């Protein structure tokens, strides 16, 4: 096919088959979603390898989310200033190089720095990919293209935990990051070969960058990240540096809000929050981010730390969540235009809450298939949340407001996720200590049951480690069982609190105004 014929057949993509464009933009998005799922399974191994605690290992997730959130509001300006193709290429290269340094990290500090760079590179991947994809197809074929794109989004969470667990058990947790390198290189090649900027991007006149707004955003999100990561370690407000960091956070946040509200061409236009539906959507997406990332972070930890599963087995157990999303996506696509989105949203949050309550009934005797149905239903319920939430949030916005809304909407989701993970890890540590004290208070040295159990275990150990070590060994085993039981009770508490938060979200859904029929679908929301 000649160049002129190709241009005539595919004018929107300057002669490139739009399905090649779809494959090109799906690769980096798939890589970014896959990385989040892989990292959650490898956390205990990262902690053990880098001499860190499990709570410190969760910083690998929170540092990525905050860095990701910072770059989101600025992505639209960078894309228009440097060109969408060049900015996407730059982001993929940064993400890929940072993935190498994550895998090669010799210490916790290095991997956290690499994850910040990775988050900065990954922040713009999904919005850019969606914008390119939507403009590469005629209006009549966009729904089909987005369905193919969405398929990649929901397949990644299915493969992520299982692939991450297999790589971690078979090779090392480092390969959970190295796997991004060949995918990133292929994405760079395809983007360079098949993606072209439309004329309006090439000829766009972009104003000056909002240095003050971006600087204030970095300060308050950076302080938030430090406080969330290190606060529990130093007893929160009991430490002077935490109080200073929170003061800086509040001042920078107030300054950012004031600047964004008064500056006519700021990085983020907060006047859009006057819109009731968008304001409600931002509130709910932050709470949804908390709910989702709490379960993403602690469910694999529960299977590995409390039940002793390997990373691969834990990945297999939590993987069906992606299958639930895969099944739910076409259903929500069918129902979305036929039902009130508020009803679908409410049903999704209620389904998630019920599943979280089921997670709160776990005990030490459950098997790998015990939670198969609720884990699968969690993914199914979330598919009833994402699309209706984005639709309702943007249903009353103009097209000119969409770019600003996208950055703010997704930034709040990531900030909510980071806060949720920090709250969950803090609750696990503190509730576990509380339950251990409560259990220990009921175990008197003169307790007949304690003495009987200790004697039985000592009799068993006497034949293996000798009579002299049998008694201390039996007490050590009993103490280990008490720690395991207290940890279980802490996980149950967190799951139940997550359920309460989801029930609250189900009620808050009705703050949305009644939707307008035949409202245009949102762009850039995910």
FINU-788535 format. One record per residue (C-alpha): x, y, z; residue in one letter. Coordinates in steps of 0.001 Angstrom, whole numbers, always signed. Layout:
BEGIN
<pt <X, Y, Z>, 'A'>
...
This chain:
BEGIN
<pt <+0, +0, +0>, 'X'>
<pt <+1452, +3367, -981>, 'X'>
<pt <+1869, +6170, +1491>, 'X'>
<pt <-886, +8213, -162>, 'X'>
<pt <-3270, +5252, -110>, 'X'>
<pt <-2462, +4560, +3531>, 'X'>
<pt <-3072, +8218, +4405>, 'X'>
<pt <-6414, +8063, +2649>, 'X'>
<pt <-7474, +4861, +4370>, 'X'>
<pt <-6291, +5829, +7865>, 'X'>
<pt <-6326, +9645, +7967>, 'X'>
<pt <-6595, +9916, +11755>, 'X'>
<pt <-3342, +7992, +12293>, 'X'>
<pt <-1453, +9424, +9303>, 'X'>
<pt <-1456, +6147, +7408>, 'X'>
<pt <-828, +3751, +10311>, 'X'>
<pt <-3327, +985, +10977>, 'X'>
<pt <-5143, +2106, +14158>, 'X'>
<pt <-4883, -1382, +15643>, 'X'>
<pt <-1089, -1025, +15556>, 'X'>
<pt <-1595, +2223, +17474>, 'X'>
<pt <-3785, +320, +19948>, 'X'>
<pt <-1086, -2310, +20493>, 'X'>
<pt <+1558, +396, +20892>, 'X'>
<pt <-288, +2301, +23621>, 'X'>
<pt <-1536, -843, +25361>, 'X'>
<pt <+2017, -2068, +26005>, 'X'>
<pt <+3130, +725, +28391>, 'X'>
<pt <-254, +773, +30125>, 'X'>
<pt <-208, -2999, +30551>, 'X'>
<pt <+3339, -2741, +31920>, 'X'>
<pt <+2355, -74, +34446>, 'X'>
<pt <-725, -1946, +35724>, 'X'>
<pt <+1172, -5243, +35801>, 'X'>
<pt <+3953, -3692, +37887>, 'X'>
<pt <+1587, -2646, +40683>, 'X'>
<pt <+110, -6149, +40934>, 'X'>
<pt <+3533, -7837, +40834>, 'X'>
<pt <+5059, -5609, +43525>, 'X'>
<pt <+2252, -6301, +46030>, 'X'>
<pt <+3002, -10051, +46024>, 'X'>
<pt <+6778, -9601, +46347>, 'X'>
<pt <+6654, -7289, +49402>, 'X'>
<pt <+7662, -9883, +52074>, 'X'>
<pt <+10613, -10982, +49949>, 'X'>
<pt <+11703, -7383, +49359>, 'X'>
<pt <+11540, -6800, +53113>, 'X'>
<pt <+13621, -9886, +53888>, 'X'>
<pt <+16218, -9196, +51217>, 'X'>
<pt <+16735, -5537, +52142>, 'X'>
<pt <+16609, -6035, +55939>, 'X'>
<pt <+13335, -4122, +56280>, 'X'>
<pt <+10085, -4766, +58103>, 'X'>
<pt <+6832, -5508, +56292>, 'X'>
<pt <+5553, -2020, +57092>, 'X'>
<pt <+8703, -515, +55569>, 'X'>
<pt <+8291, -2719, +52490>, 'X'>
<pt <+4868, -1177, +51844>, 'X'>
<pt <+6716, +2094, +51172>, 'X'>
<pt <+7535, +492, +47823>, 'X'>
<pt <+3824, +896, +46980>, 'X'>
<pt <+3151, +4257, +48624>, 'X'>
<pt <+6237, +6002, +47173>, 'X'>
<pt <+5157, +4951, +43688>, 'X'>
<pt <+1574, +6146, +44195>, 'X'>
<pt <+2544, +9591, +45480>, 'X'>
<pt <+5114, +10197, +42727>, 'X'>
<pt <+2519, +8993, +40234>, 'X'>
<pt <-19, +11432, +41665>, 'X'>
<pt <+2338, +14428, +41427>, 'X'>
<pt <+2966, +14036, +37704>, 'X'>
<pt <-689, +13465, +36740>, 'X'>
<pt <-1867, +17119, +36879>, 'X'>
<pt <+1204, +18242, +34896>, 'X'>
<pt <+974, +15570, +32199>, 'X'>
<pt <-1377, +17582, +29971>, 'X'>
<pt <+986, +20595, +29920>, 'X'>
<pt <+4058, +18455, +29188>, 'X'>
<pt <+2242, +16633, +26378>, 'X'>
<pt <+1250, +19892, +24699>, 'X'>
<pt <+4612, +21568, +25274>, 'X'>
<pt <+6921, +18778, +24082>, 'X'>
<pt <+4528, +16761, +21940>, 'X'>
<pt <+2468, +13797, +23046>, 'X'>
<pt <+4639, +11226, +21285>, 'X'>
<pt <+7933, +12545, +22689>, 'X'>
<pt <+6503, +12849, +26188>, 'X'>
<pt <+5094, +9310, +26043>, 'X'>
<pt <+8457, +7984, +24825>, 'X'>
<pt <+10229, +9853, +27622>, 'X'>
<pt <+7845, +8446, +30245>, 'X'>
<pt <+8283, +4864, +28989>, 'X'>
<pt <+12079, +5221, +28982>, 'X'>
<pt <+12087, +6657, +32523>, 'X'>
<pt <+9775, +3873, +33714>, 'X'>
<pt <+11933, +1172, +32103>, 'X'>
<pt <+15249, +2533, +33400>, 'X'>
<pt <+13759, +2979, +36884>, 'X'>
<pt <+12540, -640, +36746>, 'X'>
<pt <+16132, -1773, +36242>, 'X'>
<pt <+17307, +205, +39276>, 'X'>
<pt <+14397, -1177, +41334>, 'X'>
<pt <+15560, -4695, +40546>, 'X'>
<pt <+19234, -3894, +41163>, 'X'>
<pt <+18624, -1926, +44388>, 'X'>
<pt <+21067, -2916, +47177>, 'X'>
<pt <+19097, -1170, +49941>, 'X'>
<pt <+15647, +61, +50848>, 'X'>
<pt <+16625, +3680, +50226>, 'X'>
<pt <+17748, +2961, +46669>, 'X'>
<pt <+14613, +1022, +45745>, 'X'>
<pt <+12405, +3794, +47167>, 'X'>
<pt <+14250, +6397, +45088>, 'X'>
<pt <+13905, +4178, +42022>, 'X'>
<pt <+10193, +3689, +42726>, 'X'>
<pt <+9711, +7472, +42925>, 'X'>
<pt <+11309, +7785, +39475>, 'X'>
<pt <+9207, +4880, +38248>, 'X'>
<pt <+6040, +6536, +39562>, 'X'>
<pt <+6970, +9816, +37877>, 'X'>
<pt <+7464, +7969, +34589>, 'X'>
<pt <+4290, +5907, +34958>, 'X'>
<pt <+1991, +8741, +36014>, 'X'>
<pt <+1196, +9928, +32506>, 'X'>
<pt <+1143, +6550, +30735>, 'X'>
<pt <-2554, +5777, +31061>, 'X'>
<pt <-3963, +9287, +30319>, 'X'>
<pt <-1639, +9694, +27323>, 'X'>
<pt <-2416, +6221, +26009>, 'X'>
<pt <-6156, +6772, +26279>, 'X'>
<pt <-5985, +10178, +24564>, 'X'>
<pt <-3949, +8770, +21672>, 'X'>
<pt <-6249, +5779, +21318>, 'X'>
<pt <-9465, +7813, +21302>, 'X'>
<pt <-8132, +10099, +18569>, 'X'>
<pt <-6882, +7212, +16414>, 'X'>
<pt <-10334, +5784, +15656>, 'X'>
<pt <-13444, +7339, +14145>, 'X'>
<pt <-16252, +7925, +16618>, 'X'>
<pt <-18191, +4843, +15459>, 'X'>
<pt <-15283, +2520, +16316>, 'X'>
<pt <-14063, +4084, +19560>, 'X'>
<pt <-16119, +1826, +21812>, 'X'>
<pt <-14560, -1249, +20178>, 'X'>
<pt <-11077, +216, +20575>, 'X'>
<pt <-11668, +1074, +24235>, 'X'>
<pt <-12999, -2439, +24819>, 'X'>
<pt <-9730, -3885, +23462>, 'X'>
<pt <-7775, -1391, +25567>, 'X'>
<pt <-9821, -2256, +28649>, 'X'>
<pt <-9148, -5927, +28053>, 'X'>
<pt <-5449, -5245, +28549>, 'X'>
<pt <-6186, -3315, +31736>, 'X'>
<pt <-8137, -6174, +33303>, 'X'>
<pt <-5787, -8944, +32106>, 'X'>
<pt <-2806, -7343, +33847>, 'X'>
<pt <-4241, -7807, +37391>, 'X'>
<pt <-4950, -11462, +36524>, 'X'>
<pt <-1406, -12168, +35368>, 'X'>
<pt <+360, -9820, +37777>, 'X'>
<pt <+104, -11644, +41116>, 'X'>
<pt <+657, -15079, +39564>, 'X'>
<pt <+3553, -13975, +37363>, 'X'>
<pt <+5092, -11968, +40199>, 'X'>
<pt <+4811, -14913, +42580>, 'X'>
<pt <+6335, -17318, +40057>, 'X'>
<pt <+9253, -14988, +39282>, 'X'>
<pt <+9855, -14347, +42980>, 'X'>
<pt <+9814, -18022, +43967>, 'X'>
<pt <+11684, -19328, +40915>, 'X'>
<pt <+14307, -16611, +40518>, 'X'>
<pt <+14131, -13554, +42804>, 'X'>
<pt <+11833, -10645, +43608>, 'X'>
<pt <+14212, -8546, +41491>, 'X'>
<pt <+12903, -10194, +38337>, 'X'>
<pt <+9435, -8840, +39161>, 'X'>
<pt <+10946, -5477, +38123>, 'X'>
<pt <+13333, -6739, +35452>, 'X'>
<pt <+10339, -8144, +33544>, 'X'>
<pt <+9454, -4538, +32648>, 'X'>
<pt <+12660, -4036, +30662>, 'X'>
<pt <+11870, -6127, +27533>, 'X'>
<pt <+8261, -4867, +27559>, 'X'>
<pt <+9492, -1281, +27835>, 'X'>
<pt <+11989, -1678, +24997>, 'X'>
<pt <+9299, -3136, +22745>, 'X'>
<pt <+6954, -277, +23693>, 'X'>
<pt <+9633, +2318, +22841>, 'X'>
<pt <+10155, +733, +19420>, 'X'>
<pt <+6434, +563, +18612>, 'X'>
<pt <+5669, +4086, +19842>, 'X'>
<pt <+8574, +5506, +17835>, 'X'>
<pt <+7433, +3597, +14750>, 'X'>
<pt <+3645, +3887, +14804>, 'X'>
<pt <+2585, +6899, +16921>, 'X'>
<pt <+2313, +10374, +15385>, 'X'>
<pt <+1154, +13651, +16900>, 'X'>
<pt <-1930, +15283, +15347>, 'X'>
<pt <-1494, +18767, +13850>, 'X'>
<pt <-3211, +20551, +16737>, 'X'>
<pt <-605, +19125, +19139>, 'X'>
<pt <+2294, +20132, +16888>, 'X'>
<pt <+961, +23664, +16494>, 'X'>
<pt <-286, +24097, +20058>, 'X'>
<pt <+574, +27332, +21850>, 'X'>
<pt <+1322, +26532, +25468>, 'X'>
<pt <+1584, +29083, +28236>, 'X'>
<pt <+4311, +29276, +30855>, 'X'>
<pt <+4647, +26380, +33254>, 'X'>
<pt <+3149, +26946, +36701>, 'X'>
<pt <+6365, +26597, +38694>, 'X'>
<pt <+4862, +27811, +41967>, 'X'>
<pt <+1867, +25467, +41791>, 'X'>
<pt <+4021, +22496, +40831>, 'X'>
<pt <+6555, +23303, +43556>, 'X'>
<pt <+3874, +23537, +46244>, 'X'>
<pt <+2344, +20289, +44979>, 'X'>
<pt <+5709, +18524, +45307>, 'X'>
<pt <+6224, +19907, +48825>, 'X'>
<pt <+2882, +18872, +50288>, 'X'>
<pt <+2755, +15476, +48600>, 'X'>
<pt <+6402, +14846, +49551>, 'X'>
<pt <+5723, +15722, +53193>, 'X'>
<pt <+2629, +13539, +53097>, 'X'>
<pt <+4707, +10648, +51761>, 'X'>
<pt <+7388, +11032, +54458>, 'X'>
<pt <+4832, +11269, +57264>, 'X'>
<pt <+2872, +8253, +56003>, 'X'>
<pt <+5998, +6139, +55596>, 'X'>
<pt <+7936, +7064, +58735>, 'X'>
<pt <+5217, +8224, +61138>, 'X'>
<pt <+4429, +4813, +62616>, 'X'>
<pt <+8127, +4113, +63146>, 'X'>
<pt <+8537, +7193, +65353>, 'X'>
<pt <+5134, +7144, +67083>, 'X'>
<pt <+3534, +9770, +64841>, 'X'>
<pt <+3076, +13099, +66648>, 'X'>
<pt <+5296, +11938, +69481>, 'X'>
<pt <+8265, +12848, +67277>, 'X'>
<pt <+9274, +16470, +66678>, 'X'>
<pt <+10151, +15896, +63026>, 'X'>
<pt <+6660, +14512, +62351>, 'X'>
<pt <+5061, +17641, +63793>, 'X'>
<pt <+7365, +19810, +61658>, 'X'>
<pt <+6620, +17772, +58523>, 'X'>
<pt <+2863, +17985, +59128>, 'X'>
<pt <+3168, +21757, +59620>, 'X'>
<pt <+5018, +22053, +56307>, 'X'>
<pt <+2414, +19786, +54688>, 'X'>
<pt <-512, +21919, +55881>, 'X'>
<pt <+1134, +25220, +54908>, 'X'>
<pt <+2111, +23929, +51456>, 'X'>
<pt <-1349, +22431, +50916>, 'X'>
<pt <-3081, +25687, +51885>, 'X'>
<pt <-680, +27610, +49643>, 'X'>
<pt <-1309, +25218, +46738>, 'X'>
<pt <-5089, +25487, +47147>, 'X'>
<pt <-4939, +29288, +47323>, 'X'>
<pt <-2587, +29519, +44327>, 'X'>
<pt <-4626, +27052, +42249>, 'X'>
<pt <-7824, +28926, +43094>, 'X'>
<pt <-6526, +32412, +42319>, 'X'>
<pt <-4068, +31775, +39490>, 'X'>
<pt <-5944, +31924, +36154>, 'X'>
<pt <-3535, +29585, +34359>, 'X'>
<pt <-2416, +27379, +37236>, 'X'>
<pt <-1347, +23783, +36922>, 'X'>
<pt <-4704, +22702, +38388>, 'X'>
<pt <-7911, +24716, +38182>, 'X'>
<pt <-9737, +24006, +41425>, 'X'>
<pt <-12783, +25998, +40320>, 'X'>
<pt <-13927, +22801, +38694>, 'X'>
<pt <-14778, +21564, +42202>, 'X'>
<pt <-17745, +23942, +42145>, 'X'>
<pt <-19370, +21293, +39982>, 'X'>
<pt <-21339, +19118, +42395>, 'X'>
<pt <-20984, +15867, +40487>, 'X'>
<pt <-17254, +16250, +39972>, 'X'>
<pt <-16750, +17256, +43612>, 'X'>
<pt <-18645, +14162, +44744>, 'X'>
<pt <-16668, +12007, +42303>, 'X'>
<pt <-13335, +13292, +43650>, 'X'>
<pt <-14441, +12523, +47196>, 'X'>
<pt <-15495, +8996, +46241>, 'X'>
<pt <-12434, +8207, +44106>, 'X'>
<pt <-10175, +9087, +47041>, 'X'>
<pt <-12122, +6727, +49318>, 'X'>
<pt <-12189, +4082, +46582>, 'X'>
<pt <-8412, +4368, +46257>, 'X'>
<pt <-8133, +3683, +49977>, 'X'>
<pt <-10370, +601, +49766>, 'X'>
<pt <-8685, -880, +46704>, 'X'>
<pt <-5079, -403, +47742>, 'X'>
<pt <-5741, -1660, +51266>, 'X'>
<pt <-6916, -4982, +49840>, 'X'>
<pt <-4169, -5042, +47180>, 'X'>
<pt <-1481, -4501, +49815>, 'X'>
<pt <-2615, -6594, +52781>, 'X'>
<pt <-4406, -9592, +51262>, 'X'>
<pt <-1197, -11094, +49794>, 'X'>
<pt <+584, -10217, +53056>, 'X'>
<pt <-2074, -12098, +55016>, 'X'>
<pt <-1587, -15267, +53000>, 'X'>
<pt <+2198, -15077, +53181>, 'X'>
<pt <+2818, -13774, +56694>, 'X'>
<pt <-14, -15392, +58644>, 'X'>
<pt <-691, -18570, +56674>, 'X'>
<pt <+2850, -19121, +55382>, 'X'>
<pt <+2027, -19288, +51648>, 'X'>
<pt <+4750, -18803, +49053>, 'X'>
<pt <+4604, -15750, +46778>, 'X'>
<pt <+3472, -17905, +43848>, 'X'>
<pt <+674, -19535, +45833>, 'X'>
<pt <-447, -16181, +47224>, 'X'>
<pt <-451, -14806, +43677>, 'X'>
<pt <-2631, -17678, +42487>, 'X'>
<pt <-5054, -17124, +45361>, 'X'>
<pt <-5559, -13368, +44797>, 'X'>
<pt <-5384, -13571, +40977>, 'X'>
<pt <-9110, -14342, +40483>, 'X'>
<pt <-9874, -10715, +41364>, 'X'>
<pt <-8780, -9860, +37826>, 'X'>
<pt <-11012, -12593, +36444>, 'X'>
<pt <-13966, -10982, +38205>, 'X'>
<pt <-13139, -7646, +36572>, 'X'>
<pt <-12769, -9377, +33211>, 'X'>
<pt <-16268, -10870, +33520>, 'X'>
<pt <-17834, -7691, +34889>, 'X'>
<pt <-16480, -5284, +32256>, 'X'>
<pt <-18773, -6328, +29363>, 'X'>
<pt <-21747, -6483, +31726>, 'X'>
<pt <-21207, -2934, +32925>, 'X'>
<pt <-20708, -1895, +29301>, 'X'>
<pt <-24150, -3309, +28492>, 'X'>
<pt <-25924, -1931, +31576>, 'X'>
<pt <-24186, +1446, +31678>, 'X'>
<pt <-26401, +3077, +29086>, 'X'>
<pt <-29591, +1406, +30301>, 'X'>
<pt <-29568, +2047, +34057>, 'X'>
<pt <-29045, +4918, +36439>, 'X'>
<pt <-25243, +4898, +37087>, 'X'>
<pt <-25911, +5690, +40739>, 'X'>
<pt <-27627, +2325, +41149>, 'X'>
<pt <-24687, +522, +39510>, 'X'>
<pt <-22247, +2456, +41689>, 'X'>
<pt <-24174, +1661, +44848>, 'X'>
<pt <-24348, -2019, +43898>, 'X'>
<pt <-20611, -2089, +43222>, 'X'>
<pt <-19693, -521, +46558>, 'X'>
<pt <-22132, -2771, +48430>, 'X'>
<pt <-20677, -5855, +46725>, 'X'>
<pt <-17155, -4778, +47645>, 'X'>
<pt <-18234, -4114, +51247>, 'X'>
<pt <-19854, -7548, +51595>, 'X'>
<pt <-16696, -9215, +50235>, 'X'>
<pt <-14569, -7249, +52718>, 'X'>
<pt <-16856, -8466, +55517>, 'X'>
<pt <-16281, -12048, +54321>, 'X'>
<pt <-12521, -11398, +54428>, 'X'>
<pt <-13105, -10342, +58044>, 'X'>
<pt <-14274, -13883, +58937>, 'X'>
<pt <-10940, -15561, +58125>, 'X'>
<pt <-9168, -17885, +60541>, 'X'>
<pt <-5981, -19939, +60617>, 'X'>
<pt <-7593, -23031, +59115>, 'X'>
<pt <-8751, -21598, +55785>, 'X'>
<pt <-7468, -23156, +52570>, 'X'>
<pt <-6409, -21599, +49263>, 'X'>
<pt <-9938, -21952, +47828>, 'X'>
<pt <-11872, -20679, +50860>, 'X'>
<pt <-11921, -17058, +49660>, 'X'>
<pt <-12034, -17853, +45934>, 'X'>
<pt <-15608, -16606, +45490>, 'X'>
<pt <-15312, -13349, +47504>, 'X'>
<pt <-11964, -12501, +45866>, 'X'>
<pt <-13487, -13029, +42422>, 'X'>
<pt <-16581, -11035, +43381>, 'X'>
<pt <-14360, -8186, +44590>, 'X'>
<pt <-13062, -7714, +41067>, 'X'>
<pt <-16570, -8089, +39673>, 'X'>
<pt <-17907, -5441, +42072>, 'X'>
<pt <-15090, -3012, +41257>, 'X'>
<pt <-15956, -3208, +37563>, 'X'>
<pt <-19340, -1748, +38594>, 'X'>
<pt <-17555, +1156, +40285>, 'X'>
<pt <-14852, +2483, +37954>, 'X'>
<pt <-16798, +3236, +34781>, 'X'>
<pt <-20014, +4588, +36425>, 'X'>
<pt <-17928, +6702, +38826>, 'X'>
<pt <-15968, +8274, +35963>, 'X'>
<pt <-19167, +8743, +33964>, 'X'>
<pt <-21061, +10435, +36796>, 'X'>
<pt <-18086, +12617, +37760>, 'X'>
<pt <-17696, +14032, +34240>, 'X'>
<pt <-21304, +13980, +33052>, 'X'>
<pt <-21807, +17708, +33678>, 'X'>
<pt <-18354, +18928, +32542>, 'X'>
<pt <-17516, +20547, +29220>, 'X'>
<pt <-14931, +19083, +26871>, 'X'>
<pt <-12509, +21920, +27680>, 'X'>
<pt <-12628, +21009, +31365>, 'X'>
<pt <-11892, +17326, +30804>, 'X'>
<pt <-8077, +17486, +30766>, 'X'>
<pt <-7903, +19379, +34062>, 'X'>
<pt <-10530, +17093, +35603>, 'X'>
<pt <-8653, +13944, +34572>, 'X'>
<pt <-5439, +14969, +36304>, 'X'>
<pt <-7145, +15993, +39533>, 'X'>
<pt <-9425, +12936, +39588>, 'X'>
<pt <-6609, +10417, +39188>, 'X'>
<pt <-4295, +12305, +41526>, 'X'>
<pt <-6833, +12003, +44334>, 'X'>
<pt <-7231, +8276, +43662>, 'X'>
<pt <-3500, +7743, +44139>, 'X'>
<pt <-3304, +9983, +47204>, 'X'>
<pt <-6218, +8046, +48717>, 'X'>
<pt <-4469, +4757, +47957>, 'X'>
<pt <-1252, +5897, +49617>, 'X'>
<pt <-3126, +7063, +52732>, 'X'>
<pt <-5077, +3790, +52812>, 'X'>
<pt <-1950, +1630, +52699>, 'X'>
<pt <-299, +3683, +55454>, 'X'>
<pt <-3421, +3474, +57638>, 'X'>
<pt <-3699, -280, +57090>, 'X'>
<pt <-62, -1026, +57940>, 'X'>
<pt <-258, +1180, +61040>, 'X'>
<pt <-3455, -565, +62135>, 'X'>
<pt <-1891, -3993, +61599>, 'X'>
<pt <+1084, -3141, +63794>, 'X'>
<pt <-874, -1473, +66578>, 'X'>
<pt <-3864, -3805, +66614>, 'X'>
<pt <-1570, -6831, +66587>, 'X'>
<pt <+273, -5476, +69635>, 'X'>
<pt <-3048, -4712, +71364>, 'X'>
<pt <-4447, -8199, +70720>, 'X'>
<pt <-1195, -9767, +71842>, 'X'>
<pt <-1421, -7887, +75154>, 'X'>
<pt <-5051, -8963, +75564>, 'X'>
<pt <-4250, -12602, +74857>, 'X'>
<pt <-1194, -12507, +77094>, 'X'>
<pt <-3199, -11063, +79965>, 'X'>
<pt <-5324, -14217, +79962>, 'X'>
<pt <-2341, -16576, +80009>, 'X'>
<pt <-1313, -16817, +83640>, 'X'>
<pt <+1765, -19003, +84394>, 'X'>
<pt <-475, -20914, +86822>, 'X'>
<pt <-3109, -21607, +84157>, 'X'>
<pt <-3895, -25320, +84035>, 'X'>
<pt <-4531, -25228, +80267>, 'X'>
<pt <-1241, -23412, +79585>, 'X'>
<pt <+704, -25882, +81720>, 'X'>
<pt <-999, -28828, +80050>, 'X'>
<pt <-280, -27579, +76503>, 'X'>
<pt <+3293, -26690, +77446>, 'X'>
<pt <+3869, -30161, +78937>, 'X'>
<pt <+2510, -31886, +75814>, 'X'>
<pt <+4735, -29834, +73513>, 'X'>
<pt <+7746, -30293, +75833>, 'X'>
<pt <+7237, -34060, +75793>, 'X'>
<pt <+7271, -34001, +72001>, 'X'>
<pt <+10360, -31766, +71823>, 'X'>
<pt <+12311, -33746, +74472>, 'X'>
<pt <+12951, -36550, +71973>, 'X'>
<pt <+14342, -34110, +69397>, 'X'>
<pt <+16196, -31286, +71164>, 'X'>
<pt <+16729, -32822, +74600>, 'X'>
<pt <+14927, -32460, +77953>, 'X'>
<pt <+16886, -29331, +78923>, 'X'>
<pt <+15648, -27358, +75917>, 'X'>
<pt <+12175, -28859, +75731>, 'X'>
<pt <+10511, -26590, +78294>, 'X'>
<pt <+11836, -23257, +76894>, 'X'>
<pt <+11128, -24542, +73375>, 'X'>
<pt <+7513, -25312, +74231>, 'X'>
<pt <+6990, -21813, +75618>, 'X'>
<pt <+8581, -20345, +72500>, 'X'>
<pt <+6197, -22268, +70260>, 'X'>
<pt <+3216, -21156, +72338>, 'X'>
<pt <+4392, -17555, +72112>, 'X'>
<pt <+4685, -17912, +68329>, 'X'>
<pt <+1112, -19203, +68169>, 'X'>
<pt <-44, -16218, +70219>, 'X'>
<pt <+1716, -13849, +67808>, 'X'>
<pt <+106, -15586, +64851>, 'X'>
<pt <-3336, -15359, +66457>, 'X'>
<pt <-2919, -11679, +67325>, 'X'>
<pt <-1775, -10929, +63764>, 'X'>
<pt <-4855, -12727, +62431>, 'X'>
<pt <-7114, -10618, +64645>, 'X'>
<pt <-5412, -7439, +63395>, 'X'>
<pt <-6040, -8413, +59751>, 'X'>
<pt <-9680, -9134, +60607>, 'X'>
<pt <-9996, -5638, +62107>, 'X'>
<pt <-8583, -3988, +58971>, 'X'>
<pt <-10844, -5983, +56649>, 'X'>
<pt <-13904, -5019, +58675>, 'X'>
<pt <-12946, -1346, +58750>, 'X'>
<pt <-12517, -1467, +54981>, 'X'>
<pt <-16047, -2892, +54724>, 'X'>
<pt <-17399, +4, +56816>, 'X'>
<pt <-15646, +2489, +54506>, 'X'>
<pt <-17165, +799, +51440>, 'X'>
<pt <-20656, +892, +52976>, 'X'>
<pt <-20172, +4614, +53586>, 'X'>
<pt <-19207, +5065, +49916>, 'X'>
<pt <-22375, +3213, +48851>, 'X'>
<pt <-24448, +5775, +50783>, 'X'>
<pt <-22409, +8757, +49501>, 'X'>
<pt <-23141, +7740, +45894>, 'X'>
<pt <-26558, +9382, +46205>, 'X'>
<pt <-24944, +12799, +46558>, 'X'>
<pt <-24617, +12736, +42758>, 'X'>
<pt <-27234, +14634, +40795>, 'X'>
<pt <-29520, +12549, +38655>, 'X'>
<pt <-27598, +11795, +35443>, 'X'>
<pt <-28409, +13306, +32087>, 'X'>
<pt <-29514, +10745, +29535>, 'X'>
<pt <-27143, +10042, +26666>, 'X'>
<pt <-24260, +11861, +28372>, 'X'>
<pt <-20971, +11478, +26472>, 'X'>
<pt <-18550, +8866, +27839>, 'X'>
<pt <-15604, +10166, +29830>, 'X'>
<pt <-12114, +10336, +28383>, 'X'>
<pt <-8925, +9914, +30327>, 'X'>
<pt <-10568, +8560, +33472>, 'X'>
<pt <-9374, +5230, +34800>, 'X'>
